[in-house]
Amino acid sequence: MQETELIQSILNGQTADFSQLVKTYETAVFRIVMGFVHQKEDAEDITQEVFVKAFQSLDRFAGRSSFSTWLFRIAIHTSLNELKRRKRRTLWSMAADLLQLPSSNKDPEQAFAQKTEQELVRKAIDTLPKKQRMAFILSRYEELPQRDVAQIMEISEGAVEQLLLRARDNLKNFLQRP
Amino acid sequence: MKKETDIENRIEQLIREERNTEPNPYLSTRVMAAIAKQQDKKAGLLPMFLKPILVMASLTIVVWLGIIAGSAYTSGSTEQATVLTNDATSENFAFYLQTEKEE
């Protein structure tokens, strides 16, 4: 069944057909959300919220863009809203994340150092300005071409390129700090 | 000063790790369950609104039936039948007793 037919069928009351769309896009949405929140459980919760929102507003999907573009926009906005809500993350959960060792059998000291290092890179991504972060995540986490990123962000391809260059510079500046 | 490639590698490593994180295999089931729950909640809203309306309607019907029943009642005079019985004409029990005497 074509995507448009599938959407029409869902709108006609065949709710179960929505599971096909979920199965097609869950990994992509999860990856984008993961780029914003960096935590599996949070990313799963937000991914669920994204699909529930998409289902609720499916009748407002006009088909001017592709379904994936529309869905990824919802994913970005939901992630940003969630981040705003969780801005004041408790010190405890941050400490727990930092101390959570990876399951690989590396030397604990090395694993801790890597974890701290990763935390720093995460922080660098999180401190990027909103538009740069959006472009960076779509381009690097979901590996979307600049044309698709431009469509999702409703800007020109040139603007996406500029955002990506600035994001790269900002990340380098952040990580080069002593 | 750290090399650019080193920084790029660190970023790439994190992205690779996060990209390789697999979502729960039951995520789609979870999503569909959440949607079904939302729909149930939506469907449950109608009876919630209807409940007080139904209670009011039932009360109105009961009161209305009471008024109808009350209005239909007419205090009709009960007909008093007087039976005049003349004791003299009553059957004489002696008649039944006669045979006994004859024996």
Interface residues (C-beta under 8 A of the other chain):
Chain A: T15 A16 F18 S19 V22 K23 E26 T27 F30 R31 M34 G35 H38 K40 A43 E44 T47 Q48 F51 V52 F55 Q56 E117 Q118 V121 R122 A124 I125 R140 Y141 L171 K172 L175 Q176
Chain B: M1 K2 E4 I7 R10 I11 Q13 L14 I15 E17 E18 R19 T21 P23 N24 L27 S28 R30 V31 M32 A34 I35 A36 Q38 Q39
